[in-house]
Amino acid sequence: MRKPSVEDLGIDPGVLEWRRSQTDEGGIEVAFAGEWTLLRTSGKLISVFDEKEWSCFLDGVRKGEFDHAAS
């Protein structure tokens, strides 16, 4: 089974409350829509995470697994 897109879920990104985190190198935005978490960069491609995926992503961030991507 393929992962659903924003369109598959019927979510309108324009009505969501996006939380922005930005540094000099760039930023990301996160919005929550029910059981789904949406992540976008520069307002373009939106990635969809279910609750387990989002929890694993945050765990990886806390452990520094993505630090190399920021440098």
N, C-alpha and C positions, 0 to 999 in steps of 0.2 A: 504494500500500500504506500502510495506516495504521500509526502507531507502536504497539508493544505496550504494554499496561498491566501492572502488577504481577500482576494476576490472569491475564492472558494468558500470562505467563511462568511461572506456578505458583510464584511466590516468596512465602513467608510473611514479611512484614516484622517480625513479632514475634520471630523467631529470629535476625535479623541484628544485627550489632554496629554501632550507629549512633554516629558521631562528631559531637559537638555543638560548634557555634560560636555564642556568644551575646554580644550587646551589650545596652546598656540599651534599644535600640530593638526588639530581637527577636533571634531566632536561627534557624539552619537546622541540619538534621541530614543527614549523608551516610552511605550504606552501600554496600558493594561486594558484588555477587553475580555471581561469574564475570566475564563480559564486560560486565555491566551495572553502571551506577552509578545509585543511587537518591537523590533529593534530596527532603526534605520540610521544611515549615515548621509549627511548632506541632503536629506529629504528625498532620496532616490529609492534605491532598492530596499524593500522591507522584508526582514526575516521574521518568521513566525516560530515561536517556541511554545511547547506545552509546559505544564507546571514542572514535570520532572526534568525536561531539557533545560529550563530556565534555572532550576535549582543546581543542576550540574555545572552550567555555565558560571553561575555566581561562585560556586565552590572552586572552580578553576581560576577565576579572577583572584579570589582570596589567597590561593596558593601560589600566585605569581606565574601561572602557566602561560599567560599571554604577554608578560612583560617584554619579551623579545620583539613582539609585534609593534610595540610603542617606541622602540628605539631605532 
